Amino acid sequence: MRLISGKLKGKKLLFLNSAITRPLKDMVRESVFNIIIHSNLINIQIQNSTVLDLYSGTGSFGIECISRGAKKAIFVENNEKAIEVLNKNLEKLSIKNQASLFAGKIETFLNQADKKKFDIIFFDPPFAENKFYNELKLIKKLNIFNKKNLVIIHREAKNVENFNGLLKVLTSKKYGRSKITFGIL
């Protein structure tokens, strides 16, 4: 797994080879960033943004954002092995000053978010899990997003999602087994 663009382009990321985590494949990540940058539907800049990477695993999405000029990425993960690898990635790439890691449950982080406002929020929950809907509701309730925002959700292509009232869906794209949904709060 490698970084695709920006100041860290070509640098390799460590990843966890386990059934517990599922890294965002390079091709899918590249497509996601192409849509963010080139789609007329999306009105957000990665540069100088504050990114919230939920279910962050080894951090490929948030780290790619930092590489492309994001001001800050906050990673939330509760799997100890993934946290260990994510910490190694942040150290190895010398970007700890632009990143912070919350080791624990997403709901706990959100309730302690200290009125931070995020530009880009990325969800990559396990494909079988649906509690991210509650987390999305909590994000809306706590109003921890900027007026101009982007929410990106990585799910299994065969899943049927219902975002009624939670998210204004801009577009969804399928890449093999993955489906990426882009929306705004």
C-alpha positions as YAML, in Angstrom:
chain: A
units: angstrom
residues:
- id: 1
  name: MET
  ca: [0.00, 0.00, 0.00]
- id: 2
  name: ARG
  ca: [1.41, 3.37, -1.01]
- id: 3
  name: LEU
  ca: [0.51, 7.04, -0.88]
- id: 4
  name: ILE
  ca: [-0.77, 8.24, -4.21]
- id: 5
  name: SER
  ca: [-0.12, 11.97, -4.34]
- id: 6
  name: GLY
  ca: [1.17, 15.01, -2.51]
- id: 7
  name: LYS
  ca: [4.26, 15.57, -0.40]
- id: 8
  name: LEU
  ca: [4.39, 11.90, 0.64]
- id: 9
  name: LYS
  ca: [3.71, 10.46, -2.82]
- id: 10
  name: GLY
  ca: [5.12, 6.97, -3.29]
- id: 11
  name: LYS
  ca: [5.82, 6.36, 0.40]
- id: 12
  name: LYS
  ca: [4.74, 2.94, 1.60]
- id: 13
  name: LEU
  ca: [2.27, 2.44, 4.40]
- id: 14
  name: LEU
  ca: [2.36, -0.44, 6.82]
- id: 15
  name: PHE
  ca: [-0.92, -2.31, 6.99]
- id: 16
  name: LEU
  ca: [-2.53, -5.00, 9.04]
- id: 17
  name: ASN
  ca: [-3.03, -8.32, 7.31]
- id: 18
  name: SER
  ca: [-6.01, -9.61, 9.25]
- id: 19
  name: ALA
  ca: [-9.69, -10.40, 8.94]
- id: 20
  name: ILE
  ca: [-10.46, -7.63, 11.43]
- id: 21
  name: THR
  ca: [-9.37, -4.70, 9.25]
- id: 22
  name: ARG
  ca: [-9.75, -4.11, 5.53]
- id: 23
  name: PRO
  ca: [-7.37, -1.51, 4.07]
- id: 24
  name: LEU
  ca: [-8.76, 0.88, 1.48]
- id: 25
  name: LYS
  ca: [-7.17, -0.37, -1.73]
- id: 26
  name: ASP
  ca: [-4.92, 2.05, -3.63]
- id: 27
  name: MET
  ca: [-7.21, 2.05, -6.69]
- id: 28
  name: VAL
  ca: [-10.32, 2.85, -4.61]
- id: 29
  name: ARG
  ca: [-8.48, 5.53, -2.62]
- id: 30
  name: GLU
  ca: [-7.18, 7.10, -5.83]
- id: 31
  name: SER
  ca: [-10.72, 7.13, -7.28]
- id: 32
  name: VAL
  ca: [-12.09, 8.73, -4.09]
- id: 33
  name: PHE
  ca: [-9.55, 11.54, -4.29]
- id: 34
  name: ASN
  ca: [-10.14, 12.05, -8.01]
- id: 35
  name: ILE
  ca: [-13.85, 12.53, -7.27]
- id: 36
  name: ILE
  ca: [-13.13, 14.95, -4.40]
- id: 37
  name: ILE
  ca: [-10.82, 17.02, -6.59]
- id: 38
  name: HIS
  ca: [-12.57, 16.86, -9.97]
- id: 39
  name: SER
  ca: [-16.31, 16.38, -9.39]
- id: 40
  name: ASN
  ca: [-18.59, 19.38, -9.91]
- id: 41
  name: LEU
  ca: [-20.85, 17.92, -7.19]
- id: 42
  name: ILE
  ca: [-18.25, 18.30, -4.46]
- id: 43
  name: ASN
  ca: [-17.47, 21.71, -3.05]
- id: 44
  name: ILE
  ca: [-14.61, 21.08, -0.63]
- id: 45
  name: GLN
  ca: [-10.85, 21.50, -0.76]
- id: 46
  name: ILE
  ca: [-8.49, 18.99, 0.82]
- id: 47
  name: GLN
  ca: [-5.83, 21.66, 1.34]
- id: 48
  name: ASN
  ca: [-6.06, 23.27, 4.79]
- id: 49
  name: SER
  ca: [-9.01, 21.02, 5.73]
- id: 50
  name: THR
  ca: [-9.57, 19.28, 9.03]
- id: 51
  name: VAL
  ca: [-10.27, 15.59, 8.49]
- id: 52
  name: LEU
  ca: [-11.96, 13.07, 10.76]
- id: 53
  name: ASP
  ca: [-11.01, 9.50, 9.84]
- id: 54
  name: LEU
  ca: [-13.42, 7.13, 11.67]
- id: 55
  name: TYR
  ca: [-12.76, 3.39, 11.83]
- id: 56
  name: SER
  ca: [-9.37, 4.53, 10.59]
- id: 57
  name: GLY
  ca: [-7.56, 1.20, 10.71]
- id: 58
  name: THR
  ca: [-3.97, 1.90, 9.68]
- id: 59
  name: GLY
  ca: [-4.86, 5.44, 8.57]
- id: 60
  name: SER
  ca: [-4.55, 5.36, 4.79]
- id: 61
  name: PHE
  ca: [-7.35, 7.87, 4.13]
- id: 62
  name: GLY
  ca: [-6.32, 10.48, 6.69]
- id: 63
  name: ILE
  ca: [-2.63, 10.12, 5.87]
- id: 64
  name: GLU
  ca: [-3.40, 10.59, 2.16]
- id: 65
  name: CYS
  ca: [-5.30, 13.78, 3.09]
- id: 66
  name: ILE
  ca: [-2.27, 15.07, 5.02]
- id: 67
  name: SER
  ca: [-0.04, 14.23, 2.06]
- id: 68
  name: ARG
  ca: [-2.36, 16.31, -0.14]
- id: 69
  name: GLY
  ca: [-2.26, 19.35, 2.16]
- id: 70
  name: ALA
  ca: [-4.86, 18.80, 4.88]
- id: 71
  name: LYS
  ca: [-4.09, 20.91, 7.94]
- id: 72
  name: LYS
  ca: [-4.98, 18.15, 10.42]
- id: 73
  name: ALA
  ca: [-6.31, 14.59, 10.50]
- id: 74
  name: ILE
  ca: [-7.84, 13.00, 13.55]
- id: 75
  name: PHE
  ca: [-7.90, 9.22, 13.56]
- id: 76
  name: VAL
  ca: [-10.37, 7.23, 15.67]
- id: 77
  name: GLU
  ca: [-9.72, 3.50, 16.06]
- id: 78
  name: ASN
  ca: [-10.34, 0.96, 18.80]
- id: 79
  name: ASN
  ca: [-8.46, -2.11, 17.51]
- id: 80
  name: GLU
  ca: [-5.14, -2.34, 19.39]
- id: 81
  name: LYS
  ca: [-3.20, -3.90, 16.52]
- id: 82
  name: ALA
  ca: [-4.48, -1.32, 14.02]
- id: 83
  name: ILE
  ca: [-3.58, 1.47, 16.48]
- id: 84
  name: GLU
  ca: [-0.06, 0.10, 16.75]
- id: 85
  name: VAL
  ca: [0.37, 0.06, 12.96]
- id: 86
  name: LEU
  ca: [-1.22, 3.51, 12.59]
- id: 87
  name: ASN
  ca: [1.20, 4.94, 15.16]
- id: 88
  name: LYS
  ca: [4.11, 3.40, 13.24]
- id: 89
  name: ASN
  ca: [2.82, 4.95, 9.99]
- id: 90
  name: LEU
  ca: [2.55, 8.40, 11.59]
- id: 91
  name: GLU
  ca: [6.07, 8.08, 13.07]
- id: 92
  name: LYS
  ca: [7.63, 6.71, 9.90]
- id: 93
  name: LEU
  ca: [6.16, 9.53, 7.78]
- id: 94
  name: SER
  ca: [7.01, 12.23, 10.36]
- id: 95
  name: ILE
  ca: [3.48, 13.68, 10.38]
- id: 96
  name: LYS
  ca: [2.56, 13.33, 14.06]
- id: 97
  name: ASN
  ca: [2.35, 17.13, 14.33]
- id: 98
  name: GLN
  ca: [-0.54, 17.11, 11.82]
- id: 99
  name: ALA
  ca: [-2.28, 14.06, 13.25]
- id: 100
  name: SER
  ca: [-3.90, 12.97, 16.45]
- id: 101
  name: LEU
  ca: [-5.13, 9.55, 17.39]
- id: 102
  name: PHE
  ca: [-8.02, 8.70, 19.65]
- id: 103
  name: ALA
  ca: [-7.80, 5.07, 20.77]
- id: 104
  name: GLY
  ca: [-11.32, 4.08, 21.71]
- id: 105
  name: LYS
  ca: [-14.94, 4.07, 20.66]
- id: 106
  name: ILE
  ca: [-16.19, 6.59, 18.14]
- id: 107
  name: GLU
  ca: [-19.14, 7.61, 20.30]
- id: 108
  name: THR
  ca: [-16.78, 8.42, 23.18]
- id: 109
  name: PHE
  ca: [-14.60, 10.54, 20.90]
- id: 110
  name: LEU
  ca: [-17.58, 12.40, 19.44]
- id: 111
  name: ASN
  ca: [-18.95, 13.23, 22.88]
- id: 112
  name: GLN
  ca: [-15.52, 14.62, 23.83]
- id: 113
  name: ALA
  ca: [-14.88, 16.34, 20.48]
- id: 114
  name: ASP
  ca: [-14.51, 19.70, 22.23]
- id: 115
  name: LYS
  ca: [-16.55, 21.58, 19.62]
- id: 116
  name: LYS
  ca: [-14.07, 20.83, 16.85]
- id: 117
  name: LYS
  ca: [-15.48, 21.35, 13.36]
- id: 118
  name: PHE
  ca: [-14.54, 19.02, 10.52]
- id: 119
  name: ASP
  ca: [-14.47, 19.64, 6.78]
- id: 120
  name: ILE
  ca: [-14.15, 16.00, 5.68]
- id: 121
  name: ILE
  ca: [-15.48, 13.01, 7.62]
- id: 122
  name: PHE
  ca: [-14.57, 9.53, 6.43]
- id: 123
  name: PHE
  ca: [-16.34, 6.38, 7.67]
- id: 124
  name: ASP
  ca: [-14.89, 2.93, 6.94]
- id: 125
  name: PRO
  ca: [-16.82, 0.61, 9.30]
- id: 126
  name: PRO
  ca: [-16.73, -3.17, 9.06]
- id: 127
  name: PHE
  ca: [-19.05, -4.15, 6.20]
- id: 128
  name: ALA
  ca: [-21.39, -6.10, 8.51]
- id: 129
  name: GLU
  ca: [-21.75, -3.24, 11.00]
- id: 130
  name: ASN
  ca: [-24.51, -0.60, 10.91]
- id: 131
  name: LYS
  ca: [-23.88, 1.39, 14.08]
- id: 132
  name: PHE
  ca: [-22.25, 4.08, 11.96]
- id: 133
  name: TYR
  ca: [-25.80, 5.40, 11.38]
- id: 134
  name: ASN
  ca: [-25.97, 6.28, 15.09]
- id: 135
  name: GLU
  ca: [-22.55, 7.90, 14.88]
- id: 136
  name: LEU
  ca: [-23.71, 9.95, 11.88]
- id: 137
  name: LYS
  ca: [-26.77, 11.05, 13.89]
- id: 138
  name: LEU
  ca: [-24.51, 12.05, 16.79]
- id: 139
  name: ILE
  ca: [-22.25, 14.07, 14.49]
- id: 140
  name: LYS
  ca: [-25.31, 15.96, 13.24]
- id: 141
  name: LYS
  ca: [-26.69, 16.46, 16.76]
- id: 142
  name: LEU
  ca: [-23.35, 17.76, 18.08]
- id: 143
  name: ASN
  ca: [-22.89, 19.92, 14.97]
- id: 144
  name: ILE
  ca: [-19.18, 19.12, 14.69]
- id: 145
  name: PHE
  ca: [-18.93, 19.81, 10.97]
- id: 146
  name: ASN
  ca: [-18.34, 22.96, 8.97]
- id: 147
  name: LYS
  ca: [-21.01, 24.45, 6.75]
- id: 148
  name: LYS
  ca: [-19.02, 23.30, 3.73]
- id: 149
  name: ASN
  ca: [-18.44, 19.63, 4.49]
- id: 150
  name: LEU
  ca: [-18.05, 16.25, 2.87]
- id: 151
  name: VAL
  ca: [-18.91, 12.86, 4.32]
- id: 152
  name: ILE
  ca: [-17.48, 9.78, 2.62]
- id: 153
  name: ILE
  ca: [-18.71, 6.31, 3.57]
- id: 154
  name: HIS
  ca: [-17.05, 3.05, 2.48]
- id: 155
  name: ARG
  ca: [-19.44, 0.09, 2.46]
- id: 156
  name: GLU
  ca: [-19.87, -3.24, 0.73]
- id: 157
  name: ALA
  ca: [-21.28, -2.80, -2.79]
- id: 158
  name: LYS
  ca: [-24.23, -5.13, -2.15]
- id: 159
  name: ASN
  ca: [-25.37, -3.20, 0.97]
- id: 160
  name: VAL
  ca: [-28.47, -1.05, 0.58]
- id: 161
  name: GLU
  ca: [-28.04, 2.09, 2.65]
- id: 162
  name: ASN
  ca: [-30.81, 4.37, 3.89]
- id: 163
  name: PHE
  ca: [-29.55, 7.88, 4.67]
- id: 164
  name: ASN
  ca: [-32.99, 9.56, 4.78]
- id: 165
  name: GLY
  ca: [-32.64, 12.75, 6.78]
- id: 166
  name: LEU
  ca: [-29.05, 11.96, 7.81]
- id: 167
  name: LEU
  ca: [-27.11, 12.76, 4.70]
- id: 168
  name: LYS
  ca: [-27.73, 14.45, 1.39]
- id: 169
  name: VAL
  ca: [-26.17, 11.91, -0.98]
- id: 170
  name: LEU
  ca: [-24.25, 13.54, -3.81]
- id: 171
  name: THR
  ca: [-23.09, 10.38, -5.57]
- id: 172
  name: SER
  ca: [-22.19, 6.72, -5.00]
- id: 173
  name: LYS
  ca: [-19.59, 4.73, -6.88]
- id: 174
  name: LYS
  ca: [-18.90, 1.00, -6.90]
- id: 175
  name: TYR
  ca: [-15.43, -0.51, -7.20]
- id: 176
  name: GLY
  ca: [-15.56, -4.30, -7.14]
- id: 177
  name: ARG
  ca: [-16.71, -5.25, -3.63]
- id: 178
  name: SER
  ca: [-16.61, -1.64, -2.38]
- id: 179
  name: LYS
  ca: [-19.16, 1.14, -2.59]
- id: 180
  name: ILE
  ca: [-18.21, 4.72, -1.78]
- id: 181
  name: THR
  ca: [-20.97, 7.19, -0.94]
- id: 182
  name: PHE
  ca: [-20.29, 10.94, -0.96]
- id: 183
  name: GLY
  ca: [-22.66, 13.26, 0.84]
- id: 184
  name: ILE
  ca: [-23.08, 16.41, 2.88]
- id: 185
  name: LEU
  ca: [-24.62, 16.97, 6.30]
...
